[in-house]
């Protein structure tokens, strides 16, 4: 990877709600890739993550070097000192930011109260960033942490940008004032064309020029393709949060239809979440306890190893952005089955690198699973096509290099970068 020709005058900071998390390894990869490019990146998080997320050496190291806003805010002396110092030294910025916080909250007492919390956190964060000489703040996930980022930018004068994922933010764009965040941000990195189109629907046309497409990505070499597994059974893998939005009950019903003709089928669910106990009970009630293994959170290396041993990857979600777990499976040369929602069709070409089914359709999911589980040659062909897709468009090194160019363009030149070519087609103004 080639380092940038331009050197920034100081570090940039990354902020998200919880960092590092086992479910957000793509952010860790992006930070690491930016550092490889010679950009100094400091990591900040609103909350500390639970020990269950520190599943590998990478997470442990990142956690050790991350600034935690709420931890700092719990010190009354530090909280008061930061606010007094900011109010005295920059009164206009302080009180205009307080007004911005109150104006961009949801209606009602609770909404205003949350905005005051975000304001208190933002002043703490801004004080820390200024002490560290940070020249730009970038946020991932455009909800609460992005509210803090916007306010911290306003009170400190440090420009900010954010990566827009979805789908949650698109369910309540007015509540989270996506319009204000896009307007205030120096630029917005959208993870897909679908995401960018949604952002256009919630922002003024004069802001559309700063909506750039930067994919999330994976390290393809980490998921080197192995020979197709030959373990005497058909192995299906799911990776993700154990929550209803992931469609796991739909998968359970589909498995019930498949097992009579596929008695050697085995399923591994990698991940954890709020509904794990409920899902375990449901699996038991459906007599799937001997078929399904609940593996819990796994490190990046453990996930990569699991994907080398699977025959087929499935993600029956009701809501997604562009799932990184699909990229990981495809980079491993594994055929995938997913739902035809949001940005997934931009990653998985139906019938080429996998099969796409309507969300919530048990019969369609069962048919797709049956089709690929019983056609090894087609699985291999799709797996090869999927890996080629990831290499071409979802390689974290290439995508982060693109993000670095955008950062340099805005920070050094104050202008958007040149247009981007995707699939040999020029995407106007997408960056």
N, C-alpha and C positions, 0 to 999 in steps of 0.2 A: 504494500500500500504506500502510495506516495504522499508525503506530508505537504501541507499547504505552503504556497510560496509566500504567504503573508502571515506575519506573527501578530497575534492579538496583544493588546497592551496590558491585559490582565486576565484573570481566570473568569470562567463562566460558572454559573451554579445551576444545578438540576434540582427541582423540587417535585415531590409527589406526596400523596397522602400517607403512604407507608412504604418505606424502602429500607432494605431490600425485601421483596416478597418472593416466595417460591413460585407464585403464579405470574410474576411480572419479570421473568428472566430477560425478556427482550429489552427492558430498560437498562439492565445491567450490561447487556451486550453492547448497547448503543453508547453508554458511558465509556466502556472499555475501548471501543473502536475510536471514539473521539480522542481519547488519551493517546492512542497509538498514532493518531494523526498529528500529535504535538499540541493539542488543545488542553489546557489545564482545566479540569472539571472538578468542582466541589459538589458533593451530594448533600442534600437537605431533605428532611422528611417532617411532616407534621407530627406523626405518631411513631413510636417505636413498634417494630413488628414483634409478634410473638415468637418464642423459641422454635415453634413448629415450622417457621419459614426459613430458619437458618439451617438448611439441609446440606450445605456444601461449603467448601473452603471459600468460594467466591462470595457467598452471602455473609459469612462470618467476617471476612476482611472488609467488605463494604459497610457492614453495620458498625464496625469499630471506628470508621472514619467519617461517619455521617453526622451532621448536626440535626438534633431533634428539637423542633420548635416548642412543642408542648412541655418537654422536659425543662427547657430554659424558662418558659413562662411560669412554671410552678414555683420558681424562686421569686417571692414577692419583691425583694430588693432589686433584683435585676429587671423585673417587669416595670416597676415604678421608675427606676433610673432611666430605662430606655424611653419611656413615654415622656418623662420630664425633659430629658435631653433633646428629644426630637421636637417637642412642643416649643421649647425655648429657642433652639437654634434655627428651626425652620417652621415657624408657626403657620405660615400660609399652607405649606405642604401637609402639615399635620392635620389642620382643621378641614382642608379641602378633601383630604382622604377620608376623614371621618364622615363628611357629607356624602362622598361617593359610596362609602359602605352602606349608609342608610338609604341611599337612593337606588341601590342595586340589589336590595334584599327582597324576598317574597313578602307579601302583605301579612299583617297580623303581628302581634307581640312576639311570638316565637321566631318569626322570620327576622324581625329587627334585632332580637337578642342574639341570634346566630351571627348576624352581620357585625355586631359589636365584638363578639368573640374573634371573628376573622380579622377585624381591625386590630385587636390587641395582639394577635399572633403576627400580623403583618408588620407591625412596628418592631417587634422583637427580631423577626427575620431581616427586615431592612437594616436594622442596626448592625446585625452580624455581617451582612453582605458588604456594607460600607467599610466596616473594620477590616475585612479581608480583601478589599480592593476589587470586588467583583464588578465586571463591566456589563454583564448580561445575565438575565435569569430566564431559564427555560423550564416549563412545567409540563408534566405528563398527566393526563386525565383532567378533563375540563370542568370538574365540579368544584367541590369545596377547596381543594388545594389550589385550584386555579383562581378562585376568589381571593385567596390569601396572596397569591402571586401578583394579581392585578393591583391589589391595594399596596403591597410592598413596593411595587414598581412606582406607583403614584407618589408615595410618601418619600421615597429615596431618590427618585429621578433615574434609577437604573432601568433601562428598557427590559421588557419581557416578551416572550413568545410562548406558544404552547403547542403540544401535539394533541390533535383532536381525534379521538378513537370512536366513541360510540360503543354500544347503542344507547346506554343509559341516558346520556346527556340529551339525546334526541327525543326522549319520552317527556322531558320537562325542560325544554329550552328556555321558556320564560322564567321559570323559577330560578334557574342558574344564570340567567341573563347572558346567554351565549352571545347575543348581539353586542352587548357592551364589552365583553371580553375580546371579541374579534376586533371591534373598533379600537380598543386601547392597545392591543398587542402590536408589536412591530411586524410580526408575521405569524402565520398559523401553518403548522405542518399537518396535513390531512393524510390519514393512512390509506385512503383509497379514493377512487373517483366518486363512489357512492357517498363517502364521508364529505368530500368537498361539495358535492351537489346539495347535501343536507345543510351544510354550513351556508351556502349561498341563499338557501331559503330562509335563514334566520339572521341575515346580515344585510347591510345596505350595499347596493351595487358598487359604490366607490371603494368598498373594502375587498371586492373579489380578487383584485390583483395581488393581494398578499396571501391568498390561499394557495399553498404549495403542496404537491403530492410527494410525500416521503414515506415509503413503505416501512413497516416493521420488518425485521428480517432475522435470519438465523445464520449460524456459521456452518456452511454445508460440510466442511471437512470433519466436523464433530459427528456428523451423521453419515459417515462413509457407508456406501451400499455393501451389504454382505450377500453371500449366497442365500437363496430362498430357504427359510427354515424347514427342517424335516424332523419334526418331533413327534410324529405319530398322531397328532391331533390338529384341528384347526384352531388357531389362536387369534382372538379379536381383542383389540386394545382401545381404550378410551382414556384420554388425559384431560383433566379440567376440574373445576370446582364441583363439588357434589351439592348441587342446588337445582331446584325445579327448572330454572331457565335453560339448563343444559339438556333437558329432554330425556333424562335417564329412565324415567318410568316408561316412556315410549319404547326405548330400547329393550326394557324388560319384557314388554308385551310382544315385541317382535321376536325376541329369543324364544318365547313360549311357542310361537308358530314354527320356528326353525328346528328345535331340538328333536322332534320325532324323526326327522330325516337326517339330522346331523348330531347324533348322540355323542360324538367325540369333540364337540365344540367347547372351547374354554374361553372365558372372558376375563380380562384384567382391567379394573378401574383404578387409574393412578390419580391421586388427588384427595382432597378432603374438603369439608365444608359444613355448613349449618344443618344439612339434611342427611348427613351420613347415617346416623342411627335409624332414621325413618326409612332410608333406602335399604339398609341391611334387613330391617324387619319385612319390607316389601319383598325382597329377594327370597327370604325364608318362606313367606306366605305363598309365593309362586313356585316353591320347591326348586329354586335356582341356586341354593347355597353351595352345591357341589360343582356348579358351573362357573360361578363368579368369585373372583378374588378382589377384595378391597385392599389395595396396596398402600393407601395413604400417600402423603407427600413424598416425592422423590427428588433427588438432586438432578442437575442437568445431565450428568454422566450416567446416572441410573436410568433416566428416561431414554437416553440414547441407546443404552444397552437393551432396554425392554423393547424398543422399536426394532432392533435387529432380530428379535426373536418372534415378531408378530407376523401374521399373514395378512391382516387387514386392519385398518384404522377406521373408527366410526366416531362422528360428532353430531348427534341428533338435536342440536340446539334450537331454541326458539328465538334467540337474540344473540348476535355476535357483531364484531367489527370485521376484521380479517384475522382469524385465529392463528396465532403463532404455532400452536400445537399441530395444526394442519401442515404448516410449513415444515415443521420438524419431521413429521411422518413422511411427507413427500420427499424431503431431502434424504431420507433413509431408503428411498426407493420402494416405499410401501403404498399400495393403492388405498384410496380413501373414499369413504362415503360420508356425505355431509348434507346439510339442509340448504335449500336454494333461497338464501336470505342475504340481505345487506351486501357486503363486499365479497362474500365467499365466491360467487361466480367469477370474480376478477382473479382469483387464485386457482380455483379448481374448474377446469373445463370439463363439463359434463360429457361422459363417454370417452374422454381422452386420458385425463389423469385421475379420474375417479367418477363416481356417480353422485348426482344431486337429487334429493327427494324433497317433497313438500314438508314443511315443519309440522309435526304432530300426526303425520299419516303413518299409522302402524303398518298397514298392508304394503305401502310403497317401500318403507324401510326394510320390511321382511323380504320383499321381492329383490331389492337391491343387494341385501346381504347374501341371499341364496344364490343370486347370479354370480357374484364374485367369489364366494366361498367355494363354489363348485367349478370354477374356471381358473386354474392356476396360471395358465399361459396369459390370459387376459390381465390377471393381477400383476404379473411381471411386466407386461407391456405398459400398463397404466403407471406402475411404479417408476419405470424409466422416464416416461413423459413428465411425471410429476417432479422428479429430481431436476430435469432440464428446465422446467418452469421456475423452480426456486433459484437455480443457478443464474438464470437470466434476469429475474426481476425482484427477488426477495433475499439477496445476499446481503447480510448486515454490513459488510465492508463497503460495498458499493452504495448502499442506501445512506450509510453514515457519512460517506464522502460527499454525497449530495447534500445532506444536512449541513455539513461543514462549509460547503460552498455558499449555501444560503446564509448561514451565520456570518461568514466573512463579507458577503455582499452587503448585508444590511448594516453590520457593525462598522466596516471600514469605508464603504462607499455610500451607504444610505440608500441604495437602489436595489430593486429585485434582480435576481440572477437571470441568465438566459433561459429560454423555454426548454422544456424537457421532452425527449423523444421516448415514447412508450410503444412497443410493438411496431416500430417504424412509422408511427403516426404522431404528428406534432400535436401536443395537447396545449392549447392556447392558455398562456398565463398561469400554468400550473406549477412552474418551478421545477 
